[in-house]
């Protein structure tokens, strides 16, 4: 955690640039961070994503993502000096916190933002060589996607596949909630929603649909059966309201349920992923 | 879930009151819902809390909390008619969504708010008669407190105790994230932080501190030992950054760890509570 990579001779960087005007076009990467539809458009058009907070910025850069620029309150300069020094071509904009709030549309608690280049780091085929995968269907809440990836990474799962409609793991909220696990845990986007259960089966996975369906088997029983004969496992996770689609539920090898107290809503998908990754871990 | 209580003759209620002025004093319960320190003061002074969304409002009222007033966009009137009819003395303020946003300081996605009277529903002594308790130390994030209570309720735990510094389960965010589990799961506030481990022991609980300490025992091993000799169990949960205090960790009967992949942040406290409640469930 304290290993920030090899020390290399750092090329000189120009001094940080103070900015006092919230309309300054150099801040365009950072506008209206809470406006989901604007951000989706802006980030895909320009191929960027936003990391928030010193720790998460550091993890993005250490994972090899290239910064476009940094937007910092002055007090964050010393703590991030090594990161900034490693990227002399990425401008550092220094602003008052009030200006940051005007630009981004919210109070940036941690006072440090970075804009980084998006990259496709893994393919679906890469992921299919793992032995423990979480597969996220239509979870559209960024907080939930970030939390599922964090749980999977913490509990030793090897990667995640996301259906075409699942929320973006590189969206600011996903990144933040994941504490940067979206950078360290390999993930890839499926092109073909309908074919996913078959694809996983052909790659040798036992697919376990997490569901509340009546014919589902108690997760503890599923875990025992899987332990009895070690095999590749993919957990299929659906959206909180409607759960998994019929296609994925019916297409899975096993339907597993986490027993719930009657009259209580099911666990949220992130909590369910923690339980399932723990119980079905390799 | 569709049982909204017995049908009783509903006394006539006066028509809903349209309000067009965001400074109208009748909206005082609903001001600046995102301003945590203002809300803490306002809610404790007036003994109120806020429920958000049709489902959560309904659950609060069904659990016996008495509404002070409702603040609704007009389109929510039909869906909540039975709830409103049951409380003719609680005024119903009907506003445009833009006005609701002005008053509350954010976009009220679900278009329905209620202000309800706070009540102490359970004592610490009540809770000590249970056999499965979660005990929350200094978790100050409302989202986490709400999620822990939801997980505990869903996984069949009987109640929660909260240390004096833990976040308020009736704060709007806690209520919302819990999906109303804060109304159905009994909980109470501890007066004495330092004495909690002893109090639990005297009440017959085996206290299990969830920790990353080096001398902690694998949670799976702890679960096996507890299953071998059925007993009352209390899980002690600490704040995400620093974890449990030394006093609670050292004072617990057992220190348990959820094994994590090296280099990854621990699970967030809500995810950890889901795993622990699942694994140590009675």
Interface residues (C-beta under 8 A of the other chain):
Chain A: X1 X147 X150 X151 X153 X154 X155 X156 X179 X181 X184 X258 X259 X260 X261 X263 X264 X265 X266 X267 X268 X270 X271 X272 X274 X275 X278 X279
Chain B: X1 X147 X150 X151 X153 X154 X155 X156 X179 X181 X184 X258 X259 X260 X261 X263 X264 X265 X266 X267 X268 X270 X271 X272 X274 X275 X278 X279
